[in-house]
């Protein structure tokens, strides 16, 4: 099963993307009419308690109108919160409050807006439920599956002090998920992403151990730059040199900055390993964290 990540507009976005989408939708539904929405008693009391100038309050009252005329209870509340007799008198002037017809229309508009927002929230909740279900299904399949290890045999190294030392094949035997990161010193986006990957790798290794492994596939022309990249950005994961003949690994994409998730049975776990469309490495990294969490539920 391929995890729900796509190209430019991922089906399953990071939390930040989801929040931004929701905020954008709510602003679209409410924002257009927010500035001209009638003043409520609660807003009036807030302005009074904030010691907003009488003239400024009246500018808003005349341009927006009051949602409802001030009744006895409203007048009492305003006075208790510090409204002057002068301000109250002006707020009671003809034309400041909406008439009955306009008030009814406004109530209808607000109810319709709330209905639209409720629909957006319900849709988002359904999307999140679907996404979580897909993560859990993928995690269950991974528990049963094992072949990438064969492709990587005798190709991996670790940076120890100043030298690259061969990694024992048994070190990757327990791995269930591989993250293949193609990078190079000559790629600014790869350099931007590398520190984030290094931080996440150290953190996730402490939490999940050998359930996963990141492989840095260097596209640098020489070993010096390969080691320089790893030292500069603190990458402690295994590494290998880019080799156009390595079809097993390169079938999932090969241009930096490319980060793809692959199961140990050789199946792509992120859509960029299937359709070869670019996904932001940060989004794939978020997918890795979600998948590891699902595996440990």
C-alpha positions as CSV (number, residue, x, y, z in Angstrom):
1,X,0.0,0.0,0.0
2,X,1.3,3.4,-0.9
3,X,1.1,6.0,1.8
4,X,-1.2,9.0,1.2
5,X,1.3,11.6,0.0
6,X,1.2,13.0,-3.5
7,X,3.0,15.7,-5.5
8,X,2.4,19.4,-5.2
9,X,-0.8,19.1,-3.3
10,X,-0.5,16.1,-0.9
11,X,-3.6,14.3,0.0
12,X,-2.3,13.9,3.6
13,X,-0.7,17.2,4.6
14,X,1.3,18.0,7.6
15,X,-0.4,19.5,10.6
16,X,0.8,22.9,9.6
17,X,-0.7,22.6,6.2
18,X,-4.0,21.3,7.6
19,X,-4.3,24.2,10.0
20,X,-3.5,26.7,7.3
21,X,-6.1,25.2,5.1
22,X,-8.7,25.3,7.8
23,X,-7.9,28.9,8.8
24,X,-8.0,29.9,5.1
25,X,-11.4,28.3,4.7
26,X,-12.8,29.9,7.8
27,X,-11.4,33.3,6.7
28,X,-13.1,32.8,3.3
29,X,-16.4,32.0,4.9
30,X,-16.3,34.7,7.6
31,X,-13.7,37.2,6.5
32,X,-15.5,38.9,3.7
33,X,-18.3,40.1,5.9
34,X,-16.4,40.3,9.2
35,X,-15.5,44.0,9.0
36,X,-19.0,45.1,8.1
37,X,-20.8,42.6,10.4
38,X,-23.2,44.4,12.9
39,X,-21.8,45.2,16.3
40,X,-23.0,42.9,19.1
41,X,-23.5,43.9,22.7
42,X,-20.5,41.7,23.6
43,X,-18.3,43.7,21.2
44,X,-19.6,47.0,22.6
45,X,-18.8,46.0,26.1
46,X,-15.3,44.9,25.1
47,X,-14.7,48.3,23.4
48,X,-15.9,50.1,26.5
49,X,-13.8,48.0,28.9
50,X,-10.8,48.6,26.6
51,X,-11.4,52.4,27.1
52,X,-11.8,52.9,23.4
53,X,-12.6,56.5,22.6
54,X,-16.3,57.4,22.2
55,X,-15.8,58.8,18.8
56,X,-14.1,55.6,17.6
57,X,-16.9,53.5,19.0
58,X,-19.4,55.7,17.2
59,X,-17.5,55.4,13.9
60,X,-18.0,51.6,14.1
61,X,-21.5,51.9,15.3
62,X,-22.6,54.1,12.4
63,X,-20.7,52.1,9.7
64,X,-21.7,48.7,11.0
65,X,-24.9,49.4,13.0
66,X,-25.9,47.6,16.1
67,X,-27.2,44.1,15.7
68,X,-30.2,44.9,18.0
69,X,-31.5,48.0,19.8
70,X,-30.3,48.4,23.3
71,X,-32.9,47.1,25.7
72,X,-32.9,47.6,29.5
73,X,-30.6,44.7,30.2
74,X,-28.1,45.9,27.6
75,X,-28.1,49.4,29.0
76,X,-27.5,48.2,32.5
77,X,-24.6,46.0,31.3
78,X,-23.0,48.9,29.4
79,X,-23.3,51.2,32.4
80,X,-21.8,48.6,34.7
81,X,-18.8,48.3,32.4
82,X,-18.1,52.0,32.3
83,X,-20.1,53.4,29.3
84,X,-20.9,57.1,29.7
85,X,-24.4,58.5,29.4
86,X,-23.2,60.5,26.4
87,X,-22.1,57.3,24.6
88,X,-25.3,55.5,25.5
89,X,-27.4,58.3,24.3
90,X,-25.6,58.3,20.9
91,X,-26.0,54.5,20.6
92,X,-29.8,54.9,21.0
93,X,-30.1,57.5,18.2
94,X,-32.3,56.5,15.3
95,X,-30.6,54.5,12.5
96,X,-27.8,53.1,14.7
97,X,-29.4,49.7,15.3
98,X,-30.6,47.5,12.4
99,X,-34.3,47.4,11.8
100,X,-36.2,44.2,12.3
101,X,-35.9,43.1,8.7
102,X,-32.2,43.7,8.5
103,X,-31.6,42.0,11.8
104,X,-33.5,38.9,10.6
105,X,-31.4,38.9,7.3
106,X,-28.2,39.1,9.3
107,X,-29.3,36.2,11.6
108,X,-30.0,34.2,8.5
109,X,-26.6,35.1,7.0
110,X,-24.8,34.1,10.2
111,X,-26.7,30.8,10.4
112,X,-25.7,30.0,6.8
113,X,-22.1,30.8,7.4
114,X,-22.1,28.6,10.5
115,X,-23.6,25.7,8.4
116,X,-20.8,26.1,5.9
117,X,-18.1,26.1,8.6
118,X,-19.6,23.0,10.3
119,X,-19.5,21.3,6.9
120,X,-15.8,22.2,6.4
121,X,-14.9,20.9,9.9
122,X,-16.9,17.7,9.3
123,X,-15.1,17.2,6.0
124,X,-11.7,17.8,7.6
125,X,-12.5,15.4,10.4
126,X,-13.5,12.7,7.8
127,X,-10.2,13.3,5.8
128,X,-8.1,13.0,9.0
129,X,-10.0,9.8,9.9
130,X,-9.4,8.4,6.4
131,X,-5.7,9.4,6.6
132,X,-5.2,7.7,10.0
133,X,-6.9,4.6,8.7
134,X,-4.6,4.4,5.7
135,X,-1.5,4.9,7.9
136,X,-2.6,2.1,10.2
137,X,-3.4,-0.2,7.3
138,X,0.1,0.4,5.8
139,X,1.7,-0.1,9.2
140,X,-0.1,-3.5,9.5
141,X,1.1,-4.6,6.1
142,X,4.7,-3.6,6.9
143,X,4.6,-5.8,10.0
144,X,4.2,-8.8,7.8
145,X,6.7,-8.0,5.2
146,X,11.4,-8.3,3.8
147,X,14.3,-7.3,0.1
148,X,15.8,-3.9,0.1
149,X,18.5,-5.3,2.3
150,X,19.6,-7.3,-0.7
151,X,20.0,-4.3,-2.9
152,X,22.1,-2.5,-0.2
153,X,24.4,-5.4,0.6
154,X,28.1,-4.3,0.7
155,X,27.2,-0.8,-0.5
156,X,26.8,1.1,2.7
157,X,29.3,3.1,4.8
158,X,29.3,5.2,7.9
159,X,31.3,8.3,8.6
160,X,33.7,7.6,11.5
161,X,35.8,10.6,12.3
162,X,37.4,11.5,8.9
163,X,36.9,8.2,7.1
164,X,34.0,6.2,5.5
165,X,33.9,2.7,7.0
166,X,32.0,-0.2,5.5
167,X,28.7,-1.0,7.4
168,X,28.1,-4.6,8.3
169,X,25.1,-6.0,6.4
170,X,23.6,-7.4,9.5
171,X,23.1,-3.8,10.8
172,X,20.2,-3.2,8.4
173,X,18.6,-6.7,8.8
174,X,15.9,-5.7,11.3
175,X,14.9,-2.5,9.3
176,X,11.3,-2.3,8.2
177,X,11.2,1.2,6.6
178,X,14.0,2.8,4.5
179,X,14.2,6.5,3.8
180,X,16.4,7.1,0.7
181,X,17.7,10.7,0.6
182,X,19.5,11.9,-2.6
183,X,21.6,14.9,-1.9
184,X,24.7,16.8,-2.9
185,X,26.7,19.8,-1.8
186,X,25.8,21.4,-5.1
187,X,22.1,21.3,-4.4
188,X,20.9,24.2,-2.2
189,X,17.5,22.5,-1.4
190,X,19.4,19.4,-0.3
191,X,21.6,21.5,1.9
192,X,18.5,23.2,3.4
193,X,16.8,19.9,4.2
194,X,19.9,18.1,5.5
195,X,20.0,19.7,9.0
196,X,16.3,18.9,9.6
197,X,16.8,15.3,8.5
198,X,19.9,15.0,10.8
199,X,17.9,16.3,13.8
200,X,14.9,14.0,13.0
201,X,17.1,11.0,12.4
202,X,18.9,11.3,15.8
203,X,15.5,11.8,17.6
204,X,13.7,9.0,15.8
205,X,16.5,6.6,16.3
206,X,16.3,7.0,20.1
207,X,12.6,6.4,19.9
208,X,12.3,3.6,17.3
209,X,15.7,2.1,17.0
210,X,16.2,-0.3,14.1
211,X,12.6,-0.2,12.8
212,X,13.8,2.3,10.2
213,X,17.0,3.5,8.5
214,X,17.9,6.5,6.4
215,X,20.3,6.1,3.6
216,X,22.1,9.1,2.3
217,X,22.8,8.6,-1.4
218,X,25.5,11.1,-2.4
219,X,25.5,12.7,-5.8
220,X,28.8,14.4,-5.2
221,X,31.5,13.7,-7.6
222,X,34.1,12.6,-5.0
223,X,34.3,11.2,-1.6
224,X,35.6,14.4,-0.1
225,X,32.4,16.3,-0.8
226,X,30.3,13.3,0.3
227,X,32.0,13.3,3.7
228,X,31.9,17.2,3.8
229,X,28.2,17.1,3.3
230,X,27.7,14.6,6.1
231,X,30.0,16.5,8.5
232,X,28.6,19.9,7.7
233,X,25.0,19.0,8.4
234,X,25.6,16.3,11.1
235,X,24.3,13.4,9.1
236,X,25.1,10.2,11.0
237,X,23.1,7.8,8.9
238,X,24.6,5.2,6.6
239,X,25.7,6.5,3.1
240,X,26.4,5.2,-0.3
241,X,27.6,6.7,-3.6
242,X,25.2,7.4,-6.4
243,X,25.6,4.7,-9.0
244,X,23.4,4.8,-12.2
245,X,23.6,1.0,-12.4
246,X,21.9,0.4,-9.1
247,X,18.5,-0.1,-10.5
248,X,17.0,-1.6,-7.3
249,X,17.4,1.7,-5.4
250,X,17.1,4.2,-8.3
251,X,13.7,2.9,-9.4
252,X,12.2,5.2,-6.7
253,X,13.8,8.4,-8.0
254,X,17.3,9.7,-8.2
255,X,17.5,13.5,-8.4
256,X,18.4,15.6,-5.4
257,X,16.8,16.7,-3.3
258,X,14.8,13.5,-3.4
259,X,13.5,11.8,-0.2
260,X,11.4,8.7,-0.7
261,X,10.1,6.0,1.7
262,X,10.5,2.3,0.8
263,X,9.4,-0.8,2.7
264,X,11.9,-3.6,3.2
265,X,9.9,-5.7,0.7
266,X,10.8,-3.3,-2.1
267,X,7.4,-1.5,-2.2
268,X,7.3,2.3,-2.4
269,X,5.6,3.9,0.7
270,X,5.4,7.5,-0.6
271,X,3.9,8.3,-4.0
272,X,7.1,10.0,-5.3
273,X,8.5,6.4,-5.4
274,X,5.6,5.4,-7.7
275,X,4.8,8.3,-10.0
276,X,8.2,10.1,-9.8
277,X,6.5,13.4,-9.0
278,X,8.4,15.7,-6.6
279,X,7.2,15.8,-3.0
280,X,8.8,18.3,-0.6
281,X,11.3,16.3,1.6
282,X,9.8,17.8,4.7
283,X,6.4,16.3,3.9
284,X,8.0,12.9,3.3
285,X,9.8,13.2,6.7
286,X,6.5,14.0,8.3
287,X,5.0,10.9,6.7
288,X,7.9,8.8,8.1
289,X,7.2,10.0,11.6
290,X,3.4,9.3,11.2
291,X,4.1,5.8,9.9
292,X,6.6,4.9,12.7
293,X,4.0,6.1,15.2
294,X,1.4,3.9,13.6
295,X,3.7,0.9,13.7
296,X,4.1,1.3,17.4
297,X,0.4,1.7,18.4
